[in-house]
Amino acid sequence: CKKSRGSRSGGSSGGSSRVDPNLPERPSRTDITKGIGSVRGRVISCGDRHDFKGTATVKIKVGASGKVESASVNKGSGAFKSCVTSAVKNARFSKSQKGITVNYPFVFR
């Protein structure tokens, strides 16, 4: 059995591969803000399309790969929630050892 060094490509086993110790344990606040910033316009347009006003908090689970694994919205119609979730799932964040779950508020005017 040959041990692999460094990062491996491919495979979808998730947690069983080694984690790069040079990566930060979790994405920083700046990384989160940057990732959200890349989809903010699309998220806000969901409020316009579905006539939602107010603050909605999105719970976002970011995997170690930097991809959004899940997102859920705490307020609004089903169509609004679906729109926001789809937009947020396109966000990309910096890779990390463990990923992170954040609650991110969006204000719709």
C-alpha positions as CSV (number, residue, x, y, z in Angstrom):
1,C,0.0,0.0,0.0
2,K,1.5,3.3,-1.1
3,K,0.8,6.4,1.0
4,S,-0.1,9.5,-0.9
5,R,1.7,12.8,-0.3
6,G,0.2,16.2,-0.7
7,S,-3.3,16.8,-2.0
8,R,-5.1,14.3,-4.1
9,S,-7.2,15.1,-7.1
10,G,-10.5,13.5,-7.7
11,G,-12.4,11.2,-5.4
12,S,-15.6,12.3,-3.6
13,S,-15.0,10.5,-0.3
14,G,-15.0,13.9,1.5
15,G,-13.7,13.5,5.0
16,S,-11.3,10.6,4.5
17,S,-8.6,12.4,2.5
18,R,-5.7,14.2,4.3
19,V,-6.1,17.9,4.9
20,D,-3.4,20.3,3.9
21,P,-1.9,21.6,7.2
22,N,-0.8,24.8,5.4
23,L,-4.5,25.8,4.9
24,P,-6.2,27.9,7.6
25,E,-8.4,25.9,9.9
26,R,-11.5,27.9,8.8
27,P,-12.1,30.7,6.3
28,S,-11.5,34.2,7.7
29,R,-14.2,36.8,8.1
30,T,-12.6,38.6,5.1
31,D,-12.9,35.4,3.0
32,I,-16.6,35.1,3.9
33,T,-17.3,38.7,3.0
34,K,-15.5,38.3,-0.3
35,G,-17.4,35.1,-1.2
36,I,-20.7,36.6,-0.3
37,G,-19.8,39.8,-2.2
38,S,-19.5,37.7,-5.4
39,V,-23.2,36.7,-5.2
40,R,-24.7,39.7,-3.3
41,G,-26.3,41.3,-6.4
42,R,-28.0,38.0,-7.4
43,V,-29.3,37.5,-3.8
44,I,-30.7,41.1,-3.6
45,S,-32.4,40.7,-7.0
46,C,-34.3,37.8,-5.5
47,G,-36.0,40.3,-3.1
48,D,-37.0,42.5,-6.1
49,R,-38.4,39.6,-8.1
50,H,-40.3,38.1,-5.2
51,D,-41.4,41.3,-3.5
52,F,-39.5,40.6,-0.2
53,K,-38.6,43.5,2.0
54,G,-36.8,43.3,5.3
55,T,-33.9,41.2,6.7
56,A,-33.5,37.5,5.9
57,T,-30.7,35.4,7.4
58,V,-29.1,32.7,5.3
59,K,-27.4,29.8,7.1
60,I,-24.5,28.8,4.8
61,K,-22.4,25.7,5.3
62,V,-19.1,26.0,3.5
63,G,-17.1,22.8,3.0
64,A,-13.3,22.6,3.2
65,S,-13.1,22.8,-0.6
66,G,-14.6,26.3,-0.5
67,K,-17.9,25.2,-2.1
68,V,-21.3,25.8,-0.5
69,E,-22.6,22.5,0.7
70,S,-26.0,23.8,1.9
71,A,-27.9,27.0,2.4
72,S,-31.2,27.8,4.0
73,V,-33.2,31.0,4.4
74,N,-35.2,31.9,7.5
75,K,-37.9,34.1,6.0
76,G,-40.0,34.6,2.8
77,S,-42.0,32.6,0.3
78,G,-40.9,29.3,-1.0
79,A,-40.0,30.9,-4.4
80,F,-38.0,33.7,-2.6
81,K,-36.1,31.1,-0.5
82,S,-35.4,29.0,-3.5
83,C,-34.0,32.0,-5.4
84,V,-31.7,33.1,-2.6
85,T,-30.5,29.5,-1.9
86,S,-29.6,29.0,-5.6
87,A,-27.7,32.3,-5.7
88,V,-25.8,31.6,-2.5
89,K,-24.8,28.1,-3.7
90,N,-22.8,29.8,-6.5
91,A,-20.5,31.6,-4.0
92,R,-17.0,30.3,-3.7
93,F,-14.8,30.7,-0.6
94,S,-11.2,30.0,0.2
95,K,-10.2,26.4,0.9
96,S,-9.7,25.6,4.6
97,Q,-9.1,22.5,6.8
98,K,-12.6,22.3,8.2
99,G,-14.9,24.7,6.4
100,I,-17.4,26.8,8.4
101,T,-21.1,27.4,8.9
102,V,-22.2,31.0,9.1
103,N,-25.5,32.9,9.5
104,Y,-25.4,35.8,7.1
105,P,-28.0,38.6,7.1
106,F,-29.1,40.2,3.9
107,V,-31.2,43.4,3.9
108,F,-33.8,43.7,1.2
109,R,-35.2,47.2,0.6
